Amino acid sequence: MIADRETFTDLTVHLKRASDALLRTANNLAILCRDDAPEDGCVGALDELIAMAIEMAAMERILRALMDANHEEEAAAEFGRR
């Protein structure tokens, strides 16, 4: 097995929590920056949140690939036992 179920579950839970925190932060930032002319700080913070979201999407793809690899390895092991 490439990653045991407990480790994979832990990684998934942390990614979900980070994603939820990112969404809450973006919502809070939107509230703070409601002015017609947002400050440069708001724009910079938004850029950073977008960069974090992109990185988290990459982590999700990696976790999905890991899950697929685990399934393939389990299937091959099952086939080998027959």
C-alpha positions in Angstrom: 0.0 0.0 0.0 1.4 3.4 -1.0 -0.4 5.2 1.9 -2.2 3.6 4.8 -5.9 4.6 5.2 -5.2 6.4 8.5 -2.6 8.6 7.0 -4.7 9.3 3.9 -7.7 10.2 6.0 -5.6 12.5 8.2 -4.3 14.3 5.0 -7.8 14.6 3.7 -9.1 16.0 6.9 -6.4 18.6 7.1 -6.9 19.6 3.5 -10.7 20.0 4.2 -10.0 22.1 7.3 -7.5 24.3 5.4 -10.0 24.7 2.6 -12.8 25.8 5.0 -10.4 28.3 6.7 -9.5 29.7 3.3 -13.1 30.2 2.4 -13.9 31.9 5.8 -10.9 34.2 5.3 -12.0 35.1 1.8 -15.5 35.9 3.1 -14.1 38.0 5.9 -11.8 39.8 3.5 -14.7 40.6 1.2 -16.5 42.2 4.1 -13.5 44.3 5.1 -12.9 45.4 1.5 -16.5 46.5 0.6 -15.4 50.1 -0.1 -15.6 51.3 -3.7 -11.8 51.7 -3.8 -10.3 48.8 -1.8 -6.9 49.5 -0.4 -3.8 47.8 -1.8 -3.6 45.6 1.3 -7.0 44.1 0.4 -5.9 43.4 -3.2 -2.6 41.9 -2.0 -4.4 39.7 0.5 -6.8 38.5 -2.1 -3.9 37.6 -4.4 -2.4 35.6 -1.6 -5.7 33.8 -1.0 -5.9 33.0 -4.7 -2.4 31.6 -4.6 -3.3 29.4 -1.6 -6.4 28.2 -3.3 -4.3 27.1 -6.3 -1.9 25.3 -4.1 -4.7 23.5 -2.3 -6.2 22.4 -5.6 -2.8 20.9 -6.5 -2.8 19.1 -3.2 -6.3 17.7 -3.9 -5.1 16.4 -7.2 -2.1 14.7 -5.5 -4.4 13.1 -2.9 -6.7 11.8 -5.7 -3.8 10.4 -7.5 -2.6 8.7 -4.3 -6.0 7.3 -3.7 -6.1 5.9 -7.3 -2.6 4.4 -7.0 -3.7 2.7 -3.7 -6.8 1.3 -5.4 -4.6 0.0 -8.3 -2.1 -1.5 -6.0 -4.9 -3.2 -3.9 -6.5 -4.6 -7.1 -3.1 -5.9 -8.4 -2.5 -7.6 -5.0 -6.0 -9.1 -5.0 -5.5 -10.4 -8.6 -2.1 -11.9 -7.6 -3.7 -13.9 -4.8 -6.0 -15.6 -7.2 
